[in-house]
Amino acid sequence: MSNDSLNEDLEKLISRLIHASEVLEEQLKMRSDLESLTPRQSRCTELIAELGNPTPSELAEQLGVTKPSISVMLEKMEVSNYLHKVRSDIDRRAAHVHLTERGEMAANLHRHLHRNISAILVNGLTELEKRDFSKLLNKAVASLEKAAPGTK
């Protein structure tokens, strides 16, 4: 198989993988009353839970977006009752982002989605194949993160 042909096959496989994961996410959201969340907002709820009530600046850095962009996103999510902001006791100018019950549900759904996709991807693989797959994915993710800072 030529290098061009291999690259085309990989491109198609990656496209199919991304599409299938998006379809799975949409199906989960439709069954959970969270269909209004965008993928980035879903990731945001997951990050808030992981970071333990971060500041908007911390979220912007983790998501690789500007502070004005995160402000707009957080305002929309607050209006939709996914989160609320709490002023810092230490610095009254700063705020921390807290998930509401609905936001916690969204974060859990996003984590559940990742677990499902992981299980589906490795289903039928031997332990050796899983280790090899993990090594290759780590290399691929490192390349993506290098090309797109702020995606960790």
C-alpha atoms as a printed R data frame, in Angstrom:
    type eleno elety resid chain resno       x      y      z
1   ATOM     1    CA   MET     A     1   0.000  0.000  0.000
2   ATOM     2    CA   SER     A     2   1.449  3.373 -0.982
3   ATOM     3    CA   ASN     A     3   1.990  6.161  1.523
4   ATOM     4    CA   ASP     A     4  -0.722  8.293 -0.148
5   ATOM     5    CA   SER     A     5  -3.184  5.425 -0.011
6   ATOM     6    CA   LEU     A     6  -2.357  4.744  3.635
7   ATOM     7    CA   ASN     A     7  -2.826  8.426  4.510
8   ATOM     8    CA   GLU     A     8  -6.197  8.443  2.740
9   ATOM     9    CA   ASP     A     9  -7.282  5.339  4.656
10  ATOM    10    CA   LEU     A    10  -6.203  6.878  7.964
11  ATOM    11    CA   GLU     A    11  -8.018 10.112  7.138
12  ATOM    12    CA   LYS     A    12 -11.231  8.194  6.414
13  ATOM    13    CA   LEU     A    13 -10.909  6.115  9.579
14  ATOM    14    CA   ILE     A    14 -10.320  9.161 11.753
15  ATOM    15    CA   SER     A    15 -13.279 10.918 10.169
16  ATOM    16    CA   ARG     A    16 -15.491  7.892 10.827
17  ATOM    17    CA   LEU     A    17 -14.237  7.661 14.415
18  ATOM    18    CA   ILE     A    18 -15.003 11.315 15.110
19  ATOM    19    CA   HIS     A    19 -18.417 11.070 13.457
20  ATOM    20    CA   ALA     A    20 -19.353  7.920 15.375
21  ATOM    21    CA   SER     A    21 -18.317  9.483 18.700
22  ATOM    22    CA   GLU     A    22 -20.385 12.602 17.882
23  ATOM    23    CA   VAL     A    23 -23.410 10.421 17.097
24  ATOM    24    CA   LEU     A    24 -22.984  8.532 20.393
25  ATOM    25    CA   GLU     A    25 -22.761 11.829 22.283
26  ATOM    26    CA   GLU     A    26 -25.903 13.174 20.607
27  ATOM    27    CA   GLN     A    27 -27.796  9.960 21.382
28  ATOM    28    CA   LEU     A    28 -26.812 10.145 25.051
29  ATOM    29    CA   LYS     A    29 -27.753 13.823 25.280
30  ATOM    30    CA   MET     A    30 -31.140 13.245 23.646
31  ATOM    31    CA   ARG     A    31 -31.960 10.618 26.279
32  ATOM    32    CA   SER     A    32 -30.945 12.903 29.139
33  ATOM    33    CA   ASP     A    33 -32.519 16.357 28.681
34  ATOM    34    CA   LEU     A    34 -29.087 17.840 27.892
35  ATOM    35    CA   GLU     A    35 -29.433 18.142 24.135
36  ATOM    36    CA   SER     A    36 -28.886 21.921 24.246
37  ATOM    37    CA   LEU     A    37 -25.217 21.542 25.283
38  ATOM    38    CA   THR     A    38 -22.558 21.975 22.635
39  ATOM    39    CA   PRO     A    39 -19.543 19.615 22.708
40  ATOM    40    CA   ARG     A    40 -17.369 22.425 24.092
41  ATOM    41    CA   GLN     A    41 -19.920 23.167 26.820
42  ATOM    42    CA   SER     A    42 -20.008 19.466 27.697
43  ATOM    43    CA   ARG     A    43 -16.222 19.490 27.990
44  ATOM    44    CA   CYS     A    44 -16.482 22.633 30.099
45  ATOM    45    CA   THR     A    45 -18.764 20.908 32.637
46  ATOM    46    CA   GLU     A    46 -16.327 18.023 32.820
47  ATOM    47    CA   LEU     A    47 -13.401 20.408 33.411
48  ATOM    48    CA   ILE     A    48 -15.261 22.305 36.135
49  ATOM    49    CA   ALA     A    49 -15.817 19.014 37.945
50  ATOM    50    CA   GLU     A    50 -12.188 17.904 37.426
51  ATOM    51    CA   LEU     A    51 -10.666 21.220 38.507
52  ATOM    52    CA   GLY     A    52 -12.944 21.697 41.502
53  ATOM    53    CA   ASN     A    53 -14.667 25.045 40.937
54  ATOM    54    CA   PRO     A    54 -12.050 26.837 38.824
55  ATOM    55    CA   THR     A    55 -11.985 30.501 37.858
56  ATOM    56    CA   PRO     A    56 -13.119 31.517 34.377
57  ATOM    57    CA   SER     A    57  -9.470 32.259 33.521
58  ATOM    58    CA   GLU     A    58  -8.428 28.725 34.469
59  ATOM    59    CA   LEU     A    59 -11.206 27.312 32.288
60  ATOM    60    CA   ALA     A    60 -10.235 29.526 29.352
61  ATOM    61    CA   GLU     A    61  -6.635 28.317 29.592
62  ATOM    62    CA   GLN     A    62  -7.659 24.642 29.797
63  ATOM    63    CA   LEU     A    63 -10.091 24.940 26.869
64  ATOM    64    CA   GLY     A    64  -7.692 27.003 24.768
65  ATOM    65    CA   VAL     A    65 -10.133 29.895 24.353
66  ATOM    66    CA   THR     A    66  -9.969 33.603 25.119
67  ATOM    67    CA   LYS     A    67 -11.337 35.107 28.326
68  ATOM    68    CA   PRO     A    68 -14.130 36.929 26.417
69  ATOM    69    CA   SER     A    69 -15.117 33.629 24.758
70  ATOM    70    CA   ILE     A    70 -15.265 31.780 28.071
71  ATOM    71    CA   SER     A    71 -17.310 34.614 29.573
72  ATOM    72    CA   VAL     A    72 -19.918 34.302 26.825
73  ATOM    73    CA   MET     A    73 -19.997 30.503 27.152
74  ATOM    74    CA   LEU     A    74 -20.353 30.643 30.937
75  ATOM    75    CA   GLU     A    75 -23.134 33.233 30.726
76  ATOM    76    CA   LYS     A    76 -25.111 30.981 28.356
77  ATOM    77    CA   MET     A    77 -24.526 27.975 30.580
78  ATOM    78    CA   GLU     A    78 -25.557 29.927 33.667
79  ATOM    79    CA   VAL     A    79 -28.809 31.024 31.989
80  ATOM    80    CA   SER     A    80 -29.461 27.349 31.126
81  ATOM    81    CA   ASN     A    81 -28.854 26.384 34.784
82  ATOM    82    CA   TYR     A    82 -25.705 24.306 34.252
83  ATOM    83    CA   LEU     A    83 -23.558 26.419 36.561
84  ATOM    84    CA   HIS     A    84 -23.371 29.449 38.788
85  ATOM    85    CA   LYS     A    85 -20.535 31.770 39.743
86  ATOM    86    CA   VAL     A    86 -19.505 32.389 43.331
87  ATOM    87    CA   ARG     A    87 -17.357 35.336 44.397
88  ATOM    88    CA   SER     A    88 -14.073 34.385 46.027
89  ATOM    89    CA   ASP     A    89 -13.838 34.904 49.764
90  ATOM    90    CA   ILE     A    90 -10.180 35.856 49.349
91  ATOM    91    CA   ASP     A    91 -10.413 38.211 46.374
92  ATOM    92    CA   ARG     A    92 -13.887 39.689 45.867
93  ATOM    93    CA   ARG     A    93 -12.959 40.594 42.263
94  ATOM    94    CA   ALA     A    94 -12.508 36.931 41.393
95  ATOM    95    CA   ALA     A    95 -15.221 34.336 40.901
96  ATOM    96    CA   HIS     A    96 -15.259 30.566 40.897
97  ATOM    97    CA   VAL     A    97 -17.484 28.468 38.693
98  ATOM    98    CA   HIS     A    98 -19.666 25.857 40.411
99  ATOM    99    CA   LEU     A    99 -21.817 23.243 38.722
100 ATOM   100    CA   THR     A   100 -25.508 23.041 39.490
101 ATOM   101    CA   GLU     A   101 -27.231 19.675 39.781
102 ATOM   102    CA   ARG     A   102 -27.947 19.874 36.059
103 ATOM   103    CA   GLY     A   103 -24.275 20.718 35.393
104 ATOM   104    CA   GLU     A   104 -23.136 17.736 37.469
105 ATOM   105    CA   MET     A   105 -25.437 15.553 35.386
106 ATOM   106    CA   ALA     A   106 -23.849 16.942 32.194
107 ATOM   107    CA   ALA     A   107 -20.311 16.339 33.494
108 ATOM   108    CA   ASN     A   108 -21.216 12.768 34.459
109 ATOM   109    CA   LEU     A   109 -22.785 12.196 31.057
110 ATOM   110    CA   HIS     A   110 -19.607 13.380 29.326
111 ATOM   111    CA   ARG     A   111 -17.439 11.082 31.466
112 ATOM   112    CA   HIS     A   112 -19.865  8.224 30.791
113 ATOM   113    CA   LEU     A   113 -19.559  8.905 27.067
114 ATOM   114    CA   HIS     A   114 -15.760  8.637 27.259
115 ATOM   115    CA   ARG     A   115 -15.986  5.354 29.157
116 ATOM   116    CA   ASN     A   116 -18.436  3.963 26.595
117 ATOM   117    CA   ILE     A   117 -16.298  4.979 23.640
118 ATOM   118    CA   SER     A   118 -13.187  3.526 25.296
119 ATOM   119    CA   ALA     A   119 -14.944  0.244 25.985
120 ATOM   120    CA   ILE     A   120 -16.275  0.061 22.430
121 ATOM   121    CA   LEU     A   121 -12.877  0.816 20.898
122 ATOM   122    CA   VAL     A   122 -11.030 -1.893 22.807
123 ATOM   123    CA   ASN     A   123 -13.790 -4.482 22.690
124 ATOM   124    CA   GLY     A   124 -12.366 -7.623 21.120
125 ATOM   125    CA   LEU     A   125  -8.720 -6.580 21.472
126 ATOM   126    CA   THR     A   126  -6.198 -8.746 23.278
127 ATOM   127    CA   GLU     A   127  -4.225 -7.268 26.165
128 ATOM   128    CA   LEU     A   128  -1.200 -6.887 23.880
129 ATOM   129    CA   GLU     A   129  -3.307 -5.122 21.246
130 ATOM   130    CA   LYS     A   130  -4.730 -2.814 23.941
131 ATOM   131    CA   ARG     A   131  -1.200 -1.873 25.051
132 ATOM   132    CA   ASP     A   132  -0.140 -1.245 21.445
133 ATOM   133    CA   PHE     A   133  -3.313  0.758 20.789
134 ATOM   134    CA   SER     A   134  -2.657  2.822 23.929
135 ATOM   135    CA   LYS     A   135   0.920  3.573 22.832
136 ATOM   136    CA   LEU     A   136  -0.251  4.646 19.363
137 ATOM   137    CA   LEU     A   137  -3.068  6.792 20.761
138 ATOM   138    CA   ASN     A   138  -0.645  8.475 23.164
139 ATOM   139    CA   LYS     A   139   1.598  9.393 20.233
140 ATOM   140    CA   ALA     A   140  -1.374 10.642 18.207
141 ATOM   141    CA   VAL     A   141  -2.712 12.721 21.114
142 ATOM   142    CA   ALA     A   142   0.743 14.204 21.774
143 ATOM   143    CA   SER     A   143   0.918 15.267 18.130
144 ATOM   144    CA   LEU     A   144  -2.554 16.828 18.302
145 ATOM   145    CA   GLU     A   145  -1.769 18.666 21.538
146 ATOM   146    CA   LYS     A   146   1.464 19.972 20.060
147 ATOM   147    CA   ALA     A   147  -0.416 21.256 17.001
148 ATOM   148    CA   ALA     A   148  -3.281 22.696 19.063
149 ATOM   149    CA   PRO     A   149  -2.040 24.179 22.352
150 ATOM   150    CA   GLY     A   150  -4.659 24.357 25.092
151 ATOM   151    CA   THR     A   151  -6.223 21.004 24.236
152 ATOM   152    CA   LYS     A   152  -4.929 19.028 27.220
